[in-house]
Structures are given as C-alpha cells and as structure tokens.
C-alpha cells in the first residue's frame, strides 16, 4: 500500500495506475489524464490523497523464480479472477452508496466465477494466502470471506447452487458497513463504546439492505445479520442461540474472524496463518461452531506459498506448492541445494520452524 497526494500529480499527467479510496474503491481509473476540471471535482469532494497498488498479490513476481511454468500460469489465472471480483464488488458497493441499488446479475456472475475458479485452483487460492496483500480494506475482506466460504462449502460437499449462494453471502456479509461513518470504520485504534455501538449496527443495516431493499434470499441476508452471533448466545445483534444461527452465518463468522486476524491494522500486526489457526481453536464452542471450525482448519493453508521454513533435517527452504487436503505437507524448495522436498511423499521430514524475514533472507 502506498499513499499518493493530489498535489503530486501535475495537470496533463496520465494516470498510470488506478487510484483508490481507503475502502479499496477506484476513485480515478488508470488511463485518465489529470485536468484542472478533474482536480477541482476531487477537491470539491474533499479528496486530496489516494491509495495506490492495493489489489491482488504483493510482489508475487518475486516468487516466480521458485515456481515451474504451470504454477505461474495458474497463479496468473487466479490473480485475474481475484482482481475482477474485487473490482466488481467495489464498483457495486460504491454504486449503492450513490443510487441505493445493486446489480444482482453482476454480483451473481462474480460469485459464479469465483466458484468455478476455486473448483480448478483451490490449492492456489489457499497457497497465495501468505503473499496476498493483508491490508484490511472493506472490499478485499469481503472477497476473501467469499473465497473461504466456497472452500468450506466444498468441504461440506455443497452442490454448485449452494456454493454460489455461500459465495454471495460472503461477498455481501459486510454490506451494512457502507452506512457506517469512515471516522469509525477506518479509525486506527480501539473504538469507544459509543463508536462500537454504531459499528455493530452494520449487521442490521446489512440485513435491511439485502432482505427489504434488494429482496435477496433469507439465507444470504441472514449472513449479514448473524455473522457476529456466537455459539454461547452472547453475540450481536440478537444474542440468539447457536441452533437458530443459519449455516451460512456460522460459516461467515469463522471466515470473517480468520481473515480479520490475518490482516494488517495500523494498531495491530497480522497473525501468521498457523498463529491464526491456534487462536481459532481457543474460541471454538464459545464464539465459533466447533465442527465447522475444525473443517475450516483442515482446508486452510497453514504454510502458504512463499513461507520460509526450517525442516527437522536442518535444511531451510520455501513453500512452493500445496497438496489439497494435506495442509501440513507442502512441497519445499531448498535453494541452497537446488532440490525439492515433497513432505507428502517423505513422512520423516517435518517443518519445525517458520523463519522470520530477517532469518530467512540470510538462510535462503
């Protein structure tokens, strides 16, 4: 993520990349030219700075030297679908702010494309979790939750229709946040009690938008309403018992928490995937559905692609490939020796440590 000020862009200069607001919505698309008229229009809307380079995957090309050509092609295919999904969702949410309407076909097509792509490249989506940007933008978060919902749905053997519904529930679970003031939504620190009370309204606002305004099916609207309910009936907004929380809502709760704690904040460092998994296990039964959380963990990438690791044989390497269903047994490249260790094929080799960047830069 980088910040660019309007004062840094001269009139007549072409915009070489998309310029975003703090939610991840495009304010000025690449290809436009800065003009006095455009500058005044932005200033009238109190826009004097932008974020750039926030979508997709962070410096992923830096990892290509470790991958074979087929893996690179799969990564590029995943990047395209991911960025298309992000662009569609951010456009629809920003449009709703202006016109109070959503293009349901566009969102349905986005869900379908994600389901189809994850059907082909699930291991790539999960494997890229470690090098995907972890900035917690509203729209990126919603796409991530949709991806995790699809992965969970597949593990529960949902048919294609239900996978698409689960994906939509993930994409739209936080739509109520578009009505929350940015001073609260983007606050770089702990919310006051009053601010938290306002923030919690996003669940009811989201349900009202989806159910009353847009006439979405009840199970999709309920994911917006219930994803902060808890198994011990101490959640919000309804403090309802676990047996009354819809399946999609229970799934969304897990995906929402996991993506949130692995995302960077101004005031909090992101957890690594294995740390996040450990945290989830501390709140199952109280906050989260135990059975669904176990299912989620079985499918999550504990060691995403790009993770630098130390093996129990003393070798240091980088995770370059995952095996579906075996999250702790990836393929490791050992650059120092120019060899690969497939942990699924050799059960005597174990990952014994994840190397910090400063450790790994020396070791690999």
Secondary structure, 3 states (H helix, E strand, C coil): CEEEEHHHCCCCCECCCCEECCCCCEEECCCCECCHHHHHHHHHCCCCEEEECCCCECCHHHHHHHCCHHHHHHHHHHHHHHHHHHHHHHHHHHHHHHHCCCCHHHHHHHHHHHHHHHHHHHHHHHHHHHCECCECCHHHHHHHHHHHHHHHHHHCCCCHHHHHHHHHHHHHCCHHHHHCCHHHHCCCCCCCHHHHHHHHCHHHHHHHHHHHHCCCCHHHHHHHHHCCCCCCCCCCCCCCCHHHCCHHHHHHHHHHHHHHHCCECCCCCCCCHHHHHHHHHHHECCCECHHHHHHHHHHCCCCCCCCEEEECCCCEEEEEEEECCEEEEEEEEECCCCEEEECCCCCCCCEEEECCHHHHHHHC
